[in-house]
């Protein structure tokens, strides 16, 4: 797949670059560029990110960072079995437990919430940093909901991190998950309160908490683009009516021509009256094109009479 000219490979994390130093220089550069594309596209175009990850994997399958990137690309495309295999490979290479929560979430994706809960209670969780532990809590709560254990999901999310007023990188997602669980359990008043708290902490819009809150408050959003289109259509309709009226006016010329006909003046005047009535009725129901055609036909008919 093509690599944009602005991608140099230097954009990758320094730790990843360190791992790639085990590869020949040219190969390391190619791998790094593909990894940059994975990171760049994984949110907006997961399929393309997945394709770039497969190239990097083919070039350097023994590099842990490559296996991890391939895992996240597969995960973004809901290829949970493949993602889990890549995460396990990366973990074997590094010995790190950082991927433990996302591995558990892959188990959820594979329809095994019980396995995810088992992983949530494993010793590896205690080795995670604070962000990892919060992530594990979110996965465990999701597994509880998968099993229709709503009350248990709510209890799982209740923690010092949730109660804290300090805003951390995980705060918005934690509050959002708690609000969503409360709403699923029918506790709408509490859910609204926590959606509001999620909005307060979600400075970068990582959740749709504001939309959920507005929905609960009965606020309806109007699409300005659609409204502008409607106004344009309305303006076009007015112009069309004006043009139709302008096209009907030349019928007066037909009457003048008929009055100059010396052979049967009275009959022509009566015919003109009938024609004018028919044209006025047609102007209300026919399109602009039909009215113009009628006008031309009437002129030709009267020219023949003359």
Backbone bond lengths (Angstrom), bond angles and torsions (degrees), N, CA, C in turn:
res aa  C-N    CA-C-N  psi(-1)  N-CA   C-N-CA  omega(-1)  CA-C   N-CA-C  phi
1 X - - - 1.466 - - 1.527 110.11 -
2 X 1.325 116.94 147.53 1.472 120.00 -176.86 1.523 112.43 -68.49
3 X 1.316 114.47 146.02 1.464 121.61 176.23 1.528 107.91 -109.84
4 X 1.329 119.17 124.41 1.469 121.06 178.44 1.524 111.51 -56.58
5 X 1.319 116.03 149.07 1.462 120.78 -176.39 1.525 112.89 -64.09
6 X 1.330 116.71 -26.37 1.463 118.72 -177.40 1.525 113.05 -77.83
7 X 1.337 116.96 -8.28 1.465 120.79 179.50 1.522 109.22 -88.41
8 X 1.318 116.27 120.53 1.467 121.19 -178.45 1.523 112.97 -107.17
9 X 1.322 116.78 -20.87 1.456 120.66 -175.38 1.514 112.26 96.73
10 X 1.333 115.40 -15.89 1.458 120.09 179.27 1.528 112.00 -75.72
11 X 1.335 115.98 -9.72 1.463 120.31 -177.15 1.529 113.42 -73.36
12 X 1.310 117.90 -15.89 1.461 120.40 -175.25 1.528 111.66 -70.82
13 X 1.316 114.84 161.09 1.461 121.53 179.88 1.533 110.43 -60.27
14 X 1.301 115.71 145.92 1.471 119.78 -176.73 1.527 112.30 -63.26
15 X 1.331 117.35 -32.02 1.467 119.55 178.40 1.524 110.84 -67.27
16 X 1.335 116.07 -38.11 1.469 120.34 177.50 1.523 109.56 -67.48
17 X 1.322 116.47 -41.80 1.458 120.26 178.41 1.527 110.68 -60.18
18 X 1.317 115.55 -36.04 1.460 120.18 178.23 1.526 110.50 -63.92
19 X 1.340 116.34 -40.95 1.468 120.24 178.45 1.521 111.12 -63.23
20 X 1.324 116.23 -38.10 1.462 120.32 -176.12 1.526 112.92 -74.09
21 X 1.314 117.57 -9.57 1.462 120.55 179.31 1.520 111.82 -66.70
22 X 1.324 116.85 -15.12 1.467 120.25 177.11 1.528 111.49 -75.00
23 X 1.329 116.91 -10.53 1.467 122.00 -178.97 1.525 110.60 -97.90
24 X 1.333 117.35 157.15 1.469 119.82 172.72 1.527 109.88 -56.73
25 X 1.321 116.80 149.89 1.462 120.86 -172.00 1.526 113.27 -55.17
26 X 1.324 117.46 -48.99 1.465 120.70 -179.00 1.515 112.29 -62.20
27 X 1.328 115.78 -41.51 1.460 120.36 179.69 1.523 110.55 -67.12
28 X 1.316 116.16 -42.12 1.466 120.57 179.33 1.524 110.78 -60.20
29 X 1.330 116.19 -38.25 1.467 120.04 179.29 1.525 111.08 -65.98
30 X 1.328 116.40 -43.17 1.468 120.17 179.05 1.529 111.11 -63.09
31 X 1.313 116.20 -43.82 1.464 120.39 -179.56 1.524 110.49 -63.98
32 X 1.325 115.73 -44.43 1.466 119.36 -178.01 1.528 111.29 -62.70
33 X 1.320 117.34 -38.67 1.467 120.26 178.93 1.529 111.25 -64.13
34 X 1.313 115.99 -40.89 1.468 119.14 178.54 1.526 111.41 -67.71
35 X 1.321 116.50 -35.52 1.469 119.59 177.03 1.527 111.03 -66.88
36 X 1.330 116.24 -36.27 1.469 120.07 176.27 1.525 110.00 -61.73
37 X 1.322 116.72 -41.51 1.463 120.60 179.73 1.527 111.52 -66.57
38 X 1.323 116.82 -34.88 1.471 120.16 176.08 1.526 109.72 -61.00
39 X 1.324 115.49 -49.02 1.464 119.95 -178.90 1.524 111.75 -64.66
40 X 1.319 116.49 -36.41 1.462 120.70 -177.34 1.531 112.02 -70.56
41 X 1.324 117.48 -35.24 1.468 120.82 -171.18 1.523 115.41 -104.37
42 X 1.316 118.50 -8.49 1.458 120.19 -169.52 1.530 113.43 -60.77
43 X 1.325 117.53 -28.22 1.467 120.00 179.07 1.523 112.47 -88.94
44 X 1.324 117.00 -43.36 1.466 120.18 -174.49 1.523 113.54 -88.30
45 X 1.316 117.77 -28.14 1.470 120.97 -179.67 1.529 109.04 -145.85
46 X 1.337 117.42 76.48 1.468 121.65 -175.62 1.528 113.82 -57.71
47 X 1.324 117.23 -35.33 1.462 119.71 -178.71 1.527 111.39 -65.52
48 X 1.325 116.04 -42.26 1.467 119.48 177.87 1.523 110.28 -66.22
49 X 1.327 116.67 -40.48 1.465 120.77 177.60 1.526 110.09 -59.96
50 X 1.306 116.14 -40.90 1.468 121.13 178.92 1.531 110.38 -62.05
51 X 1.329 116.68 -41.79 1.464 120.57 179.97 1.530 110.96 -63.04
52 X 1.315 117.27 -42.40 1.471 120.33 177.71 1.528 111.19 -65.91
53 X 1.334 116.43 -36.01 1.468 119.46 179.82 1.525 111.18 -65.47
54 X 1.324 116.35 -34.06 1.471 119.87 179.38 1.526 110.66 -68.03
55 X 1.327 116.13 -34.31 1.468 119.57 177.02 1.522 109.90 -66.56
56 X 1.328 115.95 -46.89 1.466 120.02 178.77 1.521 110.68 -60.95
57 X 1.323 116.11 -38.87 1.464 120.76 -179.74 1.523 111.20 -65.76
58 X 1.311 116.44 -38.09 1.456 120.33 178.77 1.529 111.22 -67.54
59 X 1.331 116.12 -32.51 1.465 120.72 -178.11 1.523 113.33 -81.40
60 X 1.348 116.60 -32.14 1.477 119.04 -173.39 1.526 110.88 -150.18
61 X 1.298 116.59 67.24 1.466 120.81 -176.70 1.531 113.08 -72.72
62 X 1.334 117.23 -12.47 1.462 119.79 -178.66 1.527 112.82 -96.06
63 X 1.307 116.25 8.76 1.469 121.10 177.13 1.522 108.31 -100.50
64 X 1.329 116.35 123.45 1.466 121.13 -175.00 1.531 112.41 -59.10
65 X 1.326 116.74 -39.84 1.465 120.26 -179.12 1.525 111.54 -62.79
66 X 1.314 115.66 -33.77 1.464 120.27 178.27 1.527 110.14 -69.59
67 X 1.335 116.76 -43.15 1.469 120.18 178.36 1.529 110.71 -63.05
68 X 1.330 115.64 -38.77 1.463 119.70 179.28 1.527 111.00 -65.80
69 X 1.338 116.32 -44.63 1.464 120.19 178.80 1.525 111.01 -62.21
70 X 1.325 116.18 -40.39 1.464 120.24 177.61 1.524 110.63 -63.54
71 X 1.334 115.87 -36.89 1.458 120.25 178.32 1.518 111.92 -64.23
72 X 1.322 117.06 -45.56 1.465 120.08 -179.68 1.525 111.72 -67.71
73 X 1.331 117.28 -35.03 1.465 119.92 177.52 1.528 110.65 -66.25
74 X 1.330 116.53 -41.14 1.467 120.14 176.92 1.525 110.47 -66.44
75 X 1.313 116.57 -40.47 1.470 122.27 178.81 1.528 110.84 -60.68
76 X 1.345 116.75 -41.67 1.465 121.24 179.71 1.522 111.83 -64.95
77 X 1.328 116.58 -23.53 1.464 121.68 178.20 1.529 112.44 -99.90
78 X 1.336 115.83 13.47 1.468 122.94 178.13 1.535 112.49 61.06
79 X 1.321 115.88 28.28 1.462 121.13 173.98 1.530 106.58 -94.15
80 X 1.333 115.17 72.57 1.460 120.67 -167.88 1.526 113.64 -68.03
81 X 1.300 118.04 -35.73 1.462 119.93 179.36 1.530 110.48 -65.27
82 X 1.316 115.99 -44.68 1.464 120.82 178.42 1.522 110.74 -65.77
83 X 1.324 116.29 -41.94 1.467 120.45 179.48 1.522 110.72 -61.49
84 X 1.320 116.49 -44.47 1.462 120.74 -179.25 1.522 111.10 -61.41
85 X 1.326 116.79 -40.17 1.463 120.79 179.10 1.532 110.76 -63.33
86 X 1.329 116.89 -41.73 1.465 120.52 -179.96 1.528 111.32 -68.73
87 X 1.322 117.09 -40.26 1.465 120.22 178.72 1.528 111.11 -64.49
88 X 1.309 116.23 -40.46 1.467 120.02 178.42 1.522 110.52 -63.37
89 X 1.339 116.14 -40.60 1.462 120.16 179.00 1.528 110.41 -63.56
90 X 1.324 116.69 -44.13 1.467 120.61 179.28 1.519 110.72 -63.07
91 X 1.318 116.64 -39.15 1.470 120.31 -179.44 1.531 110.95 -66.96
92 X 1.320 116.15 -38.43 1.474 119.03 177.81 1.526 110.78 -63.69
93 X 1.314 116.60 -36.88 1.459 120.93 -178.27 1.526 112.71 -71.77
94 X 1.314 117.07 -35.09 1.467 120.70 -174.14 1.526 113.96 -103.79
95 X 1.332 116.92 -26.41 1.460 120.57 -175.60 1.521 112.39 76.57
96 X 1.333 117.59 5.14 1.467 121.95 -178.41 1.531 111.16 -81.56
97 X 1.347 115.61 150.64 1.471 120.68 177.38 1.534 111.12 -101.45
98 X 1.318 117.54 6.81 1.465 120.63 -174.70 1.530 113.15 -58.39
99 X 1.323 117.18 -30.10 1.458 120.88 -177.12 1.530 113.11 -87.57
100 X 1.318 117.10 1.83 1.468 121.07 -175.96 1.542 112.74 -56.08
101 X 1.335 119.55 -47.27 1.469 119.23 -179.41 1.528 113.65 -61.97
102 X 1.331 117.67 -43.89 1.458 119.39 -178.75 1.525 110.98 -70.50
103 X 1.330 117.14 -29.42 1.461 119.85 174.15 1.528 110.16 -64.82
104 X 1.330 115.83 -40.54 1.467 119.89 177.36 1.524 110.82 -65.01
105 X 1.321 116.40 -36.97 1.460 119.53 178.94 1.524 111.12 -68.25
106 X 1.322 117.36 -31.15 1.466 120.52 173.81 1.527 110.33 -62.57
107 X 1.325 116.39 -38.09 1.466 119.86 176.55 1.530 109.88 -61.23
108 X 1.315 117.19 -40.03 1.465 120.76 174.78 1.525 110.44 -60.00
109 X 1.327 115.69 -45.95 1.457 120.15 -179.26 1.512 112.75 -61.77
110 X 1.309 116.23 -27.70 1.467 121.41 178.67 1.523 112.01 -86.89
111 X 1.338 116.18 6.24 1.466 119.87 177.93 1.510 113.65 80.76
112 X 1.345 116.33 26.28 1.464 120.21 -179.38 1.532 110.34 -122.88
113 X 1.335 118.81 64.90 1.466 120.81 -179.01 1.524 112.99 -62.08
114 X 1.336 116.60 -29.94 1.467 119.41 178.60 1.524 110.67 -62.54
115 X 1.336 116.41 -39.28 1.463 120.86 178.15 1.526 110.49 -66.07
116 X 1.334 116.36 -37.94 1.465 120.10 177.97 1.522 110.76 -63.02
117 X 1.333 116.99 -41.17 1.467 120.70 178.48 1.524 111.14 -66.87
118 X 1.308 115.86 -35.82 1.467 119.75 176.81 1.526 110.36 -62.43
119 X 1.322 116.21 -41.87 1.463 120.38 178.43 1.526 111.15 -67.38
120 X 1.346 116.68 -31.96 1.465 120.41 179.33 1.520 112.06 -66.14
121 X 1.322 116.65 -22.52 1.460 120.61 179.54 1.516 113.54 -101.14
122 X 1.333 116.86 6.66 1.461 120.98 -177.57 1.530 112.03 -79.06
123 X 1.331 115.19 162.67 1.468 120.92 -178.02 1.524 112.08 -64.30
124 X 1.349 116.96 -25.98 1.467 120.34 -178.49 1.532 112.28 -59.68
125 X 1.330 116.43 -28.31 1.467 120.16 -177.41 1.524 111.21 -62.83
126 X 1.315 116.60 -34.83 1.465 120.64 -179.10 1.528 112.23 -69.22
127 X 1.326 116.71 -16.75 1.461 120.98 179.20 1.528 112.16 -89.23
128 X 1.326 116.52 -7.96 1.460 120.62 -179.45 1.526 111.01 -75.63
129 X 1.327 116.28 152.22 1.464 119.34 173.02 1.530 108.59 -75.84
130 X 1.319 116.91 179.14 1.463 120.59 -175.13 1.529 111.72 -58.73
131 X 1.327 116.98 -44.34 1.463 120.33 179.59 1.524 111.24 -61.29
132 X 1.331 115.95 -40.28 1.459 120.18 178.96 1.515 112.38 -66.33
133 X 1.319 116.76 -37.62 1.466 120.58 179.05 1.530 111.46 -67.85
134 X 1.328 116.52 -38.56 1.467 119.84 176.14 1.526 109.93 -64.95
135 X 1.324 116.28 -41.18 1.460 120.48 178.38 1.527 110.82 -62.10
136 X 1.325 115.74 -39.95 1.457 120.02 178.45 1.525 110.82 -64.86
137 X 1.311 116.47 -37.43 1.467 121.32 178.06 1.536 110.49 -63.71
138 X 1.329 116.15 -40.78 1.463 120.78 178.13 1.528 111.49 -63.42
139 X 1.320 115.76 -41.66 1.465 120.25 178.65 1.526 110.69 -65.00
140 X 1.330 116.56 -43.35 1.466 120.74 -179.92 1.527 111.00 -62.83
141 X 1.335 116.52 -41.25 1.465 120.13 177.97 1.526 110.47 -64.02
142 X 1.322 115.92 -39.30 1.463 119.45 176.72 1.515 112.03 -62.83
143 X 1.325 116.15 -39.16 1.464 120.23 178.02 1.525 110.78 -64.11
144 X 1.322 116.84 -39.83 1.469 120.57 177.08 1.529 110.26 -60.94
145 X 1.310 116.65 -42.02 1.459 120.01 179.18 1.524 111.22 -67.50
146 X 1.333 116.46 -35.30 1.465 119.66 175.65 1.522 111.10 -58.14
147 X 1.322 115.44 -30.97 1.461 121.67 -178.24 1.534 111.65 -95.85
148 X 1.350 116.23 12.81 1.473 122.39 179.76 1.526 112.84 61.48
149 X 1.314 116.34 29.35 1.466 121.16 177.32 1.536 108.28 -102.63
150 X 1.340 115.82 71.87 1.461 120.97 -173.18 1.522 112.95 -63.87
151 X 1.318 116.61 -44.31 1.467 119.34 -179.60 1.524 110.85 -62.78
152 X 1.336 115.96 -40.15 1.465 120.00 178.59 1.527 110.88 -65.35
153 X 1.331 116.63 -35.85 1.464 120.52 178.21 1.524 110.46 -63.85
154 X 1.330 115.97 -41.52 1.466 120.78 179.04 1.525 110.82 -62.78
155 X 1.326 116.02 -45.30 1.465 120.83 179.90 1.530 110.65 -63.71
156 X 1.333 116.81 -38.51 1.463 121.14 -179.76 1.525 111.64 -60.03
157 X 1.317 116.57 -35.94 1.466 120.85 -177.58 1.522 113.29 -80.99
158 X 1.323 117.02 -18.49 1.463 120.47 179.21 1.523 109.08 -71.34
159 X 1.325 115.56 118.53 1.467 120.86 -172.52 1.523 109.47 -160.86
160 X 1.325 116.89 167.35 1.471 120.08 176.20 1.527 112.07 -58.68
161 X 1.334 116.76 -34.47 1.470 120.57 179.80 1.531 110.83 -65.44
162 X 1.331 116.37 -36.32 1.462 120.26 178.71 1.526 110.96 -71.07
163 X 1.317 116.32 -39.67 1.467 121.33 -176.72 1.524 112.92 -76.09
164 X 1.319 117.20 -19.80 1.461 120.87 -176.16 1.531 111.77 -66.62
165 X 1.322 115.64 142.39 1.462 121.17 175.96 1.527 112.06 -84.93
166 X 1.313 116.18 -13.38 1.462 120.69 178.83 1.529 109.41 -71.33
167 X 1.319 115.81 140.88 1.465 120.88 -179.91 1.529 109.56 -98.41
168 X 1.320 115.34 118.51 1.456 122.83 178.70 1.536 108.51 -114.93
169 X 1.324 118.05 170.69 1.471 119.92 -179.64 1.526 113.93 -56.55
170 X 1.327 116.41 -27.72 1.467 120.11 -177.99 1.535 113.27 -94.27
171 X 1.305 118.66 -7.35 1.465 122.04 -170.85 1.525 113.27 -57.94
172 X 1.320 117.60 -48.24 1.470 120.96 -176.78 1.524 111.38 -60.78
173 X 1.325 116.78 -44.82 1.465 119.98 -178.76 1.522 111.48 -67.02
174 X 1.327 117.02 -37.42 1.460 120.74 -179.99 1.531 110.29 -66.62
175 X 1.314 116.58 -46.20 1.463 120.23 178.73 1.528 111.36 -64.63
176 X 1.314 115.79 -38.96 1.464 120.35 179.28 1.529 110.71 -63.25
177 X 1.331 116.55 -46.54 1.464 120.62 179.85 1.525 110.93 -61.00
178 X 1.321 116.26 -38.94 1.467 120.73 179.33 1.530 110.33 -66.22
179 X 1.333 117.10 -44.93 1.467 121.24 178.44 1.525 110.92 -61.52
180 X 1.317 116.08 -42.25 1.463 120.47 -179.03 1.526 111.33 -65.27
181 X 1.329 116.78 -38.84 1.464 120.94 178.07 1.530 110.54 -66.73
182 X 1.326 116.89 -40.96 1.467 120.86 177.65 1.526 110.89 -61.88
183 X 1.315 116.35 -42.04 1.462 120.50 179.83 1.526 110.99 -65.17
184 X 1.322 116.33 -40.69 1.465 120.16 178.42 1.522 111.34 -63.39
185 X 1.335 115.94 -29.27 1.467 120.80 179.54 1.530 112.12 -86.57
186 X 1.331 116.69 2.46 1.459 120.24 177.91 1.515 114.99 84.55
187 X 1.312 117.62 10.97 1.469 121.57 -179.03 1.534 108.68 -96.61
188 X 1.324 115.98 70.71 1.457 122.64 -170.17 1.529 113.53 -64.60
189 X 1.319 117.35 -40.47 1.460 119.93 -179.61 1.512 112.05 -60.09
190 X 1.329 116.53 -47.23 1.465 120.85 178.48 1.521 110.68 -67.12
191 X 1.344 115.89 -37.43 1.463 120.11 -179.85 1.524 110.85 -61.30
192 X 1.336 116.45 -43.35 1.459 119.85 179.72 1.535 110.68 -61.36
193 X 1.330 115.83 -41.67 1.467 120.64 179.77 1.524 111.04 -59.46
194 X 1.331 116.46 -42.10 1.460 119.44 -176.44 1.527 112.57 -80.41
195 X 1.329 117.29 -27.92 1.468 118.28 171.83 1.527 109.66 -64.21
196 X 1.342 116.21 -38.73 1.467 120.57 177.69 1.527 110.51 -63.35
197 X 1.327 116.83 -40.56 1.463 120.32 178.00 1.528 110.95 -66.94
198 X 1.324 115.94 -35.33 1.463 119.51 177.77 1.524 110.49 -64.83
199 X 1.326 116.56 -40.20 1.465 120.81 178.07 1.525 110.55 -60.84
200 X 1.325 116.57 -41.83 1.466 121.31 -179.12 1.526 112.17 -60.58
201 X 1.312 116.30 -34.63 1.468 120.15 -175.66 1.526 113.38 -96.48
202 X 1.337 116.71 -7.89 1.468 120.56 -176.00 1.526 110.38 -94.74
203 X 1.305 116.39 75.63 1.458 121.38 -174.77 1.527 113.03 -73.39
204 X 1.318 117.62 -27.52 1.458 120.17 -177.17 1.524 113.04 -103.43
205 X 1.329 117.36 9.02 1.465 120.52 176.87 1.514 114.26 67.21
206 X 1.316 117.37 37.36 1.462 120.47 -179.32 1.525 112.70 -74.82
207 X 1.330 117.29 -14.90 1.466 121.73 176.74 1.529 108.73 -125.82
208 X 1.332 116.13 170.83 1.468 120.21 174.97 1.525 110.27 -102.67
209 X 1.333 115.33 34.80 1.465 120.61 -177.16 1.525 112.12 -57.73
210 X 1.326 117.71 -38.46 1.467 120.14 -179.18 1.522 111.14 -64.15
211 X 1.327 116.53 -38.84 1.469 120.14 178.03 1.523 111.25 -67.60
212 X 1.324 115.48 -40.83 1.469 119.18 179.61 1.524 110.87 -64.37
213 X 1.321 115.79 -40.04 1.460 120.59 179.35 1.529 110.42 -65.12
214 X 1.317 116.41 -44.35 1.466 120.49 178.86 1.521 110.98 -62.95
215 X 1.315 116.01 -38.61 1.467 120.50 178.34 1.525 111.13 -62.12
216 X 1.325 116.45 -41.66 1.464 120.33 178.85 1.527 111.34 -66.56
217 X 1.335 116.52 -30.32 1.464 121.09 -179.69 1.523 112.44 -86.43
218 X 1.337 116.21 -0.23 1.459 119.83 178.07 1.510 114.63 77.49
219 X 1.322 116.82 20.47 1.463 120.69 179.55 1.518 109.16 -83.21
220 X 1.345 116.02 130.69 1.453 121.57 178.49 1.521 109.17 -108.20
221 X 1.329 115.81 132.57 1.457 120.86 179.82 1.524 109.53 -95.51
222 X 1.342 116.19 135.40 1.458 121.67 178.49 1.519 108.71 -101.11
223 X 1.327 115.78 129.51 1.459 120.63 178.78 1.523 108.61 -76.25
224 X 1.329 117.28 108.92 1.463 121.92 -177.18 1.518 111.67 -61.51
225 X 1.317 117.42 -33.44 1.458 121.23 -179.06 1.522 110.56 -64.72
226 X 1.342 116.28 -44.40 1.464 120.58 179.04 1.515 110.41 -64.95
227 X 1.348 116.54 -39.20 1.462 121.11 179.97 1.521 110.42 -62.88
228 X 1.334 117.71 -40.89 1.458 121.45 178.08 1.519 111.17 -63.26
229 X 1.341 116.97 -37.81 1.455 121.05 178.63 1.516 110.82 -63.36
230 X 1.347 116.24 -41.50 1.461 120.99 179.17 1.524 110.55 -62.19
231 X 1.346 116.92 -41.10 1.455 120.63 178.97 1.520 111.10 -64.60
232 X 1.330 116.72 -39.66 1.460 120.70 178.32 1.519 110.68 -63.21
233 X 1.343 116.71 -41.95 1.460 121.33 178.76 1.519 110.37 -62.44
234 X 1.337 116.44 -39.88 1.462 121.26 -179.90 1.521 110.59 -64.15
235 X 1.341 116.89 -43.94 1.459 121.24 178.83 1.518 110.92 -62.55
236 X 1.322 116.79 -40.36 1.453 121.49 179.43 1.515 110.76 -62.65
237 X 1.328 117.12 -39.19 1.454 121.54 179.63 1.509 111.33 -63.47
238 X 1.331 117.78 -40.20 1.462 121.91 179.23 1.519 110.19 -64.66
239 X 1.321 117.15 -43.73 1.455 120.95 179.31 1.516 111.03 -61.90
240 X 1.346 115.98 -39.45 1.457 120.19 -178.61 1.517 110.81 -63.91
241 X 1.355 116.96 -41.45 1.454 120.64 179.64 1.521 110.47 -62.75
242 X 1.342 116.20 -41.22 1.460 120.59 179.67 1.513 110.99 -62.35
243 X 1.336 116.28 -42.27 1.451 120.46 179.88 1.510 111.44 -65.29
244 X 1.348 117.44 -39.26 1.461 120.85 178.83 1.513 110.31 -62.08
245 X 1.358 117.78 -43.99 1.457 121.40 179.16 1.523 110.76 -60.83
246 X 1.339 116.27 -41.35 1.459 120.03 -179.71 1.516 111.48 -63.60
247 X 1.320 117.09 -36.05 1.448 120.94 -178.49 1.523 111.96 -73.12
248 X 1.317 118.30 -27.04 1.462 121.60 -177.80 1.520 110.91 -75.79
249 X 1.345 119.14 -29.51 1.457 123.63 -174.89 1.527 114.65 -55.57
250 X 1.336 121.48 -37.02 1.465 121.09 -179.39 1.512 114.06 -58.73
251 X 1.347 120.59 -8.58 1.448 121.56 177.52 1.520 110.94 -60.08
252 X 1.349 117.52 -24.97 1.459 120.30 177.27 1.521 111.03 -60.91
253 X 1.326 116.82 -34.04 1.455 120.75 178.84 1.511 110.91 -64.46
254 X 1.331 116.99 -34.21 1.459 121.25 178.85 1.520 109.99 -62.36
255 X 1.354 116.83 -41.29 1.462 121.17 179.82 1.522 110.71 -63.08
256 X 1.334 117.31 -41.36 1.463 121.25 179.88 1.513 110.91 -61.74
257 X 1.328 116.31 -43.18 1.460 120.44 -180.00 1.515 110.52 -63.04
258 X 1.350 117.05 -41.65 1.469 120.90 -178.22 1.526 111.60 -66.48
259 X 1.320 117.82 -35.31 1.460 120.73 -179.60 1.521 111.60 -66.42
260 X 1.322 117.06 -24.22 1.464 121.27 179.27 1.514 112.61 -82.48
261 X 1.345 117.12 -4.34 1.468 121.35 -179.52 1.527 108.30 -79.64
262 X 1.379 117.80 110.47 1.468 122.58 -176.03 1.519 112.93 -79.66
263 X 1.326 119.82 -19.53 1.455 122.38 -173.85 1.519 112.72 -72.34
264 X 1.347 117.65 -41.91 1.472 119.03 -176.41 1.509 109.24 -148.55
265 X 1.341 116.11 65.91 1.461 121.60 -170.97 1.518 112.32 -62.68
266 X 1.347 117.02 -45.35 1.465 120.09 -176.09 1.515 111.63 -63.89
267 X 1.368 117.04 -44.52 1.472 120.01 -178.91 1.518 110.66 -63.39
268 X 1.359 116.25 -39.17 1.463 118.97 -177.94 1.518 111.66 -66.60
269 X 1.359 116.15 -36.17 1.460 119.05 179.55 1.516 110.20 -65.76
270 X 1.365 116.67 -41.38 1.466 120.08 177.96 1.527 110.24 -63.00
271 X 1.354 114.77 -41.54 1.471 117.93 179.14 1.518 110.66 -62.55
272 X 1.347 116.14 -39.03 1.461 119.57 179.58 1.509 111.59 -62.40
273 X 1.346 116.28 -40.61 1.467 119.54 179.54 1.516 110.41 -60.63
274 X 1.350 116.30 -43.49 1.465 119.80 179.41 1.527 110.54 -64.79
275 X 1.322 115.70 -40.63 1.467 119.79 -179.30 1.515 110.95 -63.30
276 X 1.369 116.26 -42.86 1.459 118.86 -179.49 1.513 111.45 -63.06
277 X 1.342 117.99 -39.02 1.466 121.08 178.14 1.511 110.26 -63.52
278 X 1.348 116.28 -43.03 1.461 119.85 -179.25 1.529 111.18 -65.34
279 X 1.322 116.41 -39.65 1.468 119.49 -179.01 1.505 111.03 -67.22
280 X 1.369 116.93 -39.80 1.458 119.78 178.97 1.524 110.94 -63.39
281 X 1.336 116.30 -39.79 1.475 119.01 178.43 1.515 110.45 -67.23
282 X 1.328 115.78 -38.62 1.465 119.23 -178.99 1.507 111.47 -67.08
283 X 1.339 116.96 -32.95 1.468 120.47 -179.02 1.504 111.67 -63.50
284 X 1.343 118.16 -26.26 1.455 121.46 -179.15 1.519 111.58 -82.32
285 X 1.326 117.28 -26.85 1.466 118.59 -172.20 1.510 113.49 -114.94
286 X 1.318 118.84 -27.09 1.449 120.66 -175.91 1.521 111.42 -90.36
287 X 1.273 116.23 164.26 1.460 120.57 176.71 1.512 110.57 -78.16
288 X 1.316 116.23 167.51 1.467 121.51 179.36 1.526 111.12 -56.59
289 X 1.316 116.81 -38.85 1.455 121.06 -177.46 1.517 110.99 -64.78
290 X 1.333 117.94 -41.22 1.464 121.99 -179.52 1.523 110.76 -65.42
291 X 1.342 117.79 -40.33 1.469 121.24 -179.35 1.517 110.37 -63.86
292 X 1.319 116.86 -42.56 1.461 120.35 179.39 1.520 110.79 -62.35
293 X 1.342 115.64 -42.72 1.469 119.61 178.20 1.531 110.66 -60.61
294 X 1.326 117.98 -42.23 1.467 123.37 179.25 1.519 109.76 -60.39
295 X 1.314 116.62 -42.14 1.461 122.33 -179.76 1.524 110.68 -60.56
296 X 1.335 115.88 -45.96 1.464 120.62 -179.10 1.512 111.06 -63.49
297 X 1.323 116.84 -44.15 1.468 121.37 -179.54 1.524 111.18 -61.46
298 X 1.324 117.72 -41.10 1.469 121.48 -179.67 1.520 110.63 -64.76
299 X 1.318 116.50 -41.91 1.463 119.66 178.92 1.523 111.04 -62.35
300 X 1.335 116.49 -43.97 1.463 120.04 180.00 1.521 111.10 -62.75
301 X 1.335 116.59 -40.13 1.466 121.65 -178.81 1.521 110.27 -62.60
302 X 1.315 118.02 -45.42 1.463 121.85 -178.46 1.527 111.38 -71.74
303 X 1.314 117.58 -32.83 1.467 119.87 175.46 1.515 110.68 -62.43
304 X 1.349 116.03 -39.59 1.475 120.72 178.39 1.515 110.74 -63.36
305 X 1.333 116.65 -39.64 1.461 120.52 -179.99 1.526 110.90 -63.91
306 X 1.343 114.16 -38.34 1.462 117.85 179.47 1.528 111.49 -71.16
